[in-house]
Amino acid sequence: MKLTRRDFSRLGALAALSTALPESNAQTQEPSGRKLGWCIVGLGRISMGHFMPGVADSQTGKLTALVSGHREKAEKQAAMYNVPSPSIYGYDNFDEIAADKAIDAVYIALPNSMHAEYTIRAAKAHKHVLCEKPMATSLADCRAMIEACQKHHVKLMIAYRCQYHPLHLKAMDLIRSGAIGQVQTIESGFGFNIAPGEWRLNKKMAGGGPLVDVGIYSLNACRYLTGEEPAQIKAFASVIDHDGRFTQVEENDAWTMQFASGILASCATTYGGDTGGGGFFKVHGSKGWLGMEPAFPYQGMHLTARLADGTTLDLPDPEHDPAQFTIQADYFADCVWNNREPKTDGQEGLRDMTYISQIYESAGLKPL
């Protein structure tokens, strides 16, 4: 079975998949028709290359402000998206966004160690927050982010874009419906060979190695695919390439999880190798299986399955890159306009960081 572009679009509207998406009659704009005004905090690869084009493609949002420490870069991006020059802020005057009525929400795409500070400052400015994962670099910071957003009555969503992608939703629906029988085991991995000098190799900035960066995808996937939380975790970490890159963070992590139902999951992540250019997962059921490879990239996801009734599925993702980020931005706008709590709220981010802390502790490393 091949998935056409039209079929792919319909997936997002299927009733079976609607639990994670805005309701069909949801209001994704204010009654006046005004779009959600986004302030982008941090002009890096993910914001400029993916999220900003995604908002530009959306029907619900527009870019209204930028925050950057590089004025020249910000001016170029502002010109591309018609952001007025007075709405370009630096980190020194970030708090002035409170007076900018064109800003409804901020998208935080900064190094991990800065997530907590700018989430809390955005909340104090009464702006809703979409924060990239990992949520923060300590459990205390995660809790402080949640508390600040609750205190100032703003939404906090962690950018788990895969939880809103139609192919991941399809995989969840197939499992929930019993299409592959009772899930028995899951395998997942995600990693890449990191270049020297990356900020992700600085523990103070990153909080950890590949586990907090890309391993979190496998951890989160095992949780949303099963709909369960890990009951037991056992883990290992290692450094194999003593080439100067891994003086502060680990190179490899591998862990197993047992869920309350007895489902077993085996996951691995690396900064020293390649897990297939976008990661993977495979779910083994008593009557069939399903898998996705690549599973976590910005484009090109591919779901395959053999179901209990003998049906085989081959569902490639035909959408272009910004589509994932457009879906995510539209979902968040719906939460803001309709006062809904995001599915991937601060508590979801805190849960992942709690399990990551347990993985590190099991592997003999310092917990978060």
Summary of the structure (lengths in Angstrom):
residues: 368
radius of gyration: 20.3
end to end distance: 44.5
largest distance: 60.4
contacts: 1301
relative contact order: 0.16
helix: 39%
strand: 23%
